[in-house]
C-alpha cells in the first residue's frame, strides 16, 4: 500500500548516497503525508511509516538507514498536529538509531529527532526517559559532529521539558541517580546541565530529591576539568542557598553524604563539604541530633587540615556544634560522641586531639552520669594520653581526669592507675611526672593528692619503683610553686594538727627513700629527728644513688624555698639540731664533691658564738611554752621534744608525733630495701655465673 502511495523514484532517491537527493525525497514524503493527513487517511499514513521503518531504518545499508530517518522526520512534519497518534512508531526507530555503528547514521538520528520534537513539543514527554538515556550516551560520542547534534537536540528537549506540565520528576530522578557516578567529562557536563535547568523550573522540586544526586555532584568537584568543577560548585552553591531559604529540608540523608565527603582526598571537596556541614549545624535543629556523632567524626580531622580555609570552617563548626545543648531523650547519643572523641585521641594531629578532649570535658560537664557509665571503655585511652608529646594535650587530659575524679571512688582509681602507669613506663614518670602531679595538685587539692599517693606507695611491692616514685614526689613537693601551701602546712608540723597529720601521712611512704625523709624533716623543721635519721644510716644505705639524691638536696637548700632554714642558721644557739643535721649530711658527702663544698661554705657563714648548753639553756629558761610560740614563726625552733633545744631522751613525741615509732618505721623500711638489694645482687651474680658457664661450654664444644 505504501509503495502505491510513494512513487518508486522517491523511494530510490531516499536511499541515495547523495544527501541532496535524500533531502528532496524527504520533502516529497512530507507533502504526501500532509495530503493523507488532510484526507484523514491514517491507515495509509501508518503504512508509509511502517515502510520507512522496515525497509529503511532497519536496513543493513547505511544510506537506507539515513534516508529512513530523514523520511520519518519529514512524515512527522507532514502530520503536524496529527502526529501524536503515530508518534510511538516514529520515535522508536529513531531512538534505536542512536546506537548505530555508523556515526553519520547517529548524526541523522539526532537531526531527525530534533525535527520531530519541534513538531510534537509536549507530546514528546512520554518518551523523555528513553530520550534522556540516549542523549546521555550521545553526549560522550566519539564523533564531534554527533556531539554537536546531540547538544542541539538536548537544548530543545530542555525547552520542551521546562514548559511542559506532564514531566514526571519522580520517574526522572532514578535515571539521574544511576548516572551521577559516571566519570566521562562530557556526560558529567550533560548531567549538571540537566540538574541546573530542572532546578530553575518553579514547579519542579529538585531540592526534595537532592539527597539522590548530592553525592554525585560532590564527586564532580574533584574532576580534572576545571569547567566541570566550576559547574558542579555553581550547582551546589545554588542548592545550598535554596536550603537556607527552605522551611523543609531532609538534613539527615544529606548529612551522611557530607560526612563521607569531608574525608575526601581532594581539598576543594573537603572545603565544600565542611562548609555545607557548617550551614547544616546552624540550620538543621532537631533533625541533625541523631547525626551529631557522625558530624563530629568529620569535623575533628578537618580541624588539623593542611588547608587553612578548611581549618577555619571546621573550628567554627565545632564550636557551633558544641554550643548546642541537646538532650539524650531527643536522640543525642552520648556514647557515640564519646567514642568518636576517644578515637580521635590517637590521631597524629595535636589540634584534633585537643578538641577531642574538649568534647570529653563538655560531655562530662553536661552528661556526667552517662559518661561515667562508659568510663571503663575510655579510661585506658585517657591514661595513655598522659604520655602525649604535647604539654597542652596532657594538661587537658588531666582536666578530664580531675573532672572524673570528683567522686572519691574515681579519685582513688585515677591515682592507682596513674602510679601503675608510672610503674610500667618509667619514661612517663621522667618526662611527664612533674607536669602531671603538679597539675593534679592544682585541680584536685594538693594535700588530698599527696596523701592518697603516699597511701598507695606505702604498700608498693616493687621497692625500687617505690623509692624512685617517692623521690620524684619529694622533688616536686620541694620545688613546685603549685605546692607552696602544702610546704607551708608541713612547716607547721610541730605546732599544728593539720600539719602533723600531713607529716605523718607522708612519712609512711617517704621511708622508701632516706633522702626524701631527711628532706621532709628539714621542711617540717623536725631537725632533731632529721639528725637522728642521718645517724641511723648504715653503710649499705650510703650508695651512689643516695649520694646523687643528697647532692640534689644540698643544692635545693640554696634555693629560696629553704630561705627560712638558712636564716635560722643566724641563731645557732636556738637551732642546734639543725646545725647537727647539716653537719651530719656534710660528713656523709665525699670531700671532693661539689655538694660538700656548697654545704661547707654555707656552714662557714654560721655566726661563731658559743653553742654551750648553758647558753642554750639561758635562752630558753624563764619562758613558758605559749610564750615561746608567740615569738617563734611556724614553730620553727621548737624541738620534737616539746621545748626549745631540749636534750634528747627526755621525751620522744611532740604534737602527737611519736618520733621513736617513726624512726622504727623508717629503719624497718630501710631494712626491707637492704634485703631486697642483696637479693638482687645475688640474683645478678648467679645470672652472670650462669652466662659465663654456658659460654665456656660452647667454647669447649667448639
Order of alpha helices (4+ residues) and beta strands (2+ residues): alpha-alpha-alpha-alpha-alpha-alpha-alpha-alpha-alpha-alpha-alpha-alpha-alpha-alpha-alpha-alpha-alpha-alpha-alpha-alpha-alpha-alpha-alpha-alpha-alpha-alpha-alpha-alpha-alpha-alpha-alpha-alpha-alpha-alpha-alpha-alpha-beta-beta-alpha
